[in-house]
Amino acid sequence: MRLERKDCFELIEPLLGRVERPTRYLGREWGVHEGQDGPFRACLIYPDTYEVGQPNLGLAILYNQLNAAEGISCERSYLPWKDMADLMRERDIPLLSLECAAPVASFDVVGFTLAHEMACTNILETLDLARIPLRSKDRSEDDAIVIAGGPSVWNCEPISPIFDAVLLGDGEEAIVEMCSCVRAGRGHGLARKDILRKLSHVQGVYVPSLYDLVVDDGSTEWGYAVPGHGEDVPERVMKRSYADLSRSDPLPQKIVPYMGIVQDRLALEVLRGCARGCRFCQAGMTYRPVRERPLEQVVGAAAQGLALTGHDEVSLTSLSTTDHSQCAAILHRLNADLRVRGVRVSIPSQRLDSFGVDMAAEVGAARKGGLTFAPEAGSQRLRDVINKNVTEENLEAAARNAFEMGWRRMKLYFMMGLPTETDEDILGITRLARRVLDIGREVVGRGRKSGVSVSISVAVFVPKAYTPFQWSGQLDMDEVVRRQQLLLSSAGDRDIKISYHDAEVSLVEAVLSKMGRGGFELILEAWRRGARFDAWTGEFSFERWCDAAEAVGISLHDVACTSIALDRRLPWDHTSPAVSKGFLQREWRRAMEGVTTPDCTMRSCTGCGVCPTLGVDNLIAGDRHAK
Amino acid sequence: MPNNKADQFRLRVRYSKHDRLAHLGHLEVINTINRCVRRSGLPFAVGNGFARRIRLQFSQALPVGASSAGEFFDLLLTERVDAQDALAALKRSTPPALAPLQSGYVAHELPALEAWLTRSSWGVTLLDDADVAAFMGAIGLLREQGSLCYDRNGKPRRIDLASSLVSVEPRPSGMGFLLDCRSSNEGSLRPATLVAAAARSLGQETPALRVCRLCQWHEEDGRLVEALPRA
């Protein structure tokens, strides 16, 4: 039932003195859209706390696009932390928007960002707190249309019963089209189901309720989705791609938070997409093609954004910022302009070669804390399997360069449980760390005063949809633990520090990544048993997920660890980022043969299928710096 | 560019904190005002340390949830901008609930604001139909005992009420009271702490309350010195 739209801040104000971080709930930040006149209203929700969700660039882009559209107003909401949520339930207060403190259930459209799989219980918690029915099929005619989009839509089947519609791909234009479609449908008095049918005709929009599930010999146990009987919907929904990044607002993030947030700086998206082709990386496959924002636009947006927001740090964000063809020039220009004003420039990750170190030096100036690289695998054989196109020589040269430039601490990211991995690859991780340590001691000197150290962080590989490794099973949890022990025992130097991810969290993440639509029952059961904020280390309970799985008759181990034959129809085959299945299968076979595939922005086309399917192309502003 | 404090200009600004932003913590206020200064376009001075922070000092922290009509910060400028122009620039770049109210230049030699402003007056409003007279009486008894022991973040604390609580008087509205407080190296009295102690002595729950810092002064030889000369 649609709730009445009114300012309800007075309901939560008395609670602010009783909760942690009341600033989460204040709103009225600098740069917020003041005029919320509607008459059509959307509320965009990041299903985690304010400080986690506010930095999200995708949500900021959509917020601006909707507020710029004639007759549409957009507000934000976040999931209150447990203390506030419990108090709100105790006092019968529904979830409110931040801008006008209006009930979320009073909006025409409610949109969720799907940032990662572990947020699934938070979505249920958010809807429940908002008093919106959890399942699309249970919503009444006048309930809000609940939509979703974001980086984690590529197997949205386990949560698809929640959503009325899911947007695949870039949202700049599509979000306005979706809201306009709902507005027109409401204006014409269409039934809810007919509005959803209209939405399914917006390019890139998937309406789960218009598809039926089929389980047959060619599918996995989860089946696959086909258009429902008599429904005029695409058999395969292709993602939306925003062809030219330079046409978009380079400065979507205008809201300045009062509280410290996880990325408390001005973020500029300098580049979208990555064609390096790492075979485990979902973003690398699903954000193609590569589109760069030109130098002048980046530099101008930084100056304008800093003046508008007052931030003292600007971050050049993307999947691989140092791959930008004008990266060096951008950093040089920004540093020359900004350093005197006490403004820092940062990049989220370094390329694993000397150029990456040079760029880190450019942004780090005099600061030489730690430098992070991601070789991902410990042996050249396995790096070839995953298509991480870096060699031992690249890493050694980068490390030497970094130590010579003044860095003393090196952090190396790896994954464990990658397809074809053996004990020798695990031992290769510490061997590589020792080699980097030796280089550091050679350059800087031995002894504790030299301060040279290497930290290794090892995540557990989680197979994700639309990657060449999507058919792979996850490594058995007992085996993960054994390999972690092997890794620990092989370090052999107290200046090598090892940390690794929780195998239990990774197992649940794999389950959520591989299930089909029927997996919704597991998520619902876990939430009913109290699961929320599962991405927060202190909140995750493996026992709760195991109990939920037992209750609904699902084996977490079997779902996560079972490999899928290459010719099976997958639960997510009907929603596509336009990377062809043939390409992914070819990449899987090349992986098994240890054959690498080059980056198409530096070499020739590799035939992933995105450009011809979507009618787009890589847009590179200058010349790419090939290694 | 020379970066000597002696060549810079110390602009003092009085600002308010009210409405929803009363719920900001002190660090959040500091970060917000830093950004307001950057947005203002004023020629602010930056420290010589690695972090290159704006040269900005604040008066004593205000408790989360308390509003104020008399907060201060000192901002070092590299050029002398007319104080009224600076105030106007800051107003344009600051959320209304933290609005700058007054500005003027002060001498470099003055101690840091936090140490210099040791006297403050507070308006305390008791909500939920609390019996103000009973609370006034309880506070009087607490003063007679001389010191107040309380718990803060799990740690036992003690404050000398004889020196830290200068006076208490009922508000003209009858809804609460006005406190005149003095801070020292030993600590400062938080109105909410005093009300909680009074409630305990009355055997009651601490009532909901609104706290507002009305003004702050420097105390010198028993007289109160304004932080900024009145215009």
Interface residues (C-beta under 8 A of the other chain):
Chain A: F9 E13 P14 L16 G17 P22 T23 L26 G27 R28 E29 W30 V256 Y258 M259 G260 L306 A307 L308 T309 G310 H311 D312 R339 V340 R341 G342 V343 R344 A366 R367
Chain B: M1 R20 L21 H23 L24 G25 L27 E28 N31 T32 N34 R35 C36 V37 R38 R39 G41 V46 G47 F50 A51 R52 R53 I54 V64 G65 S93 P95 A97 A208
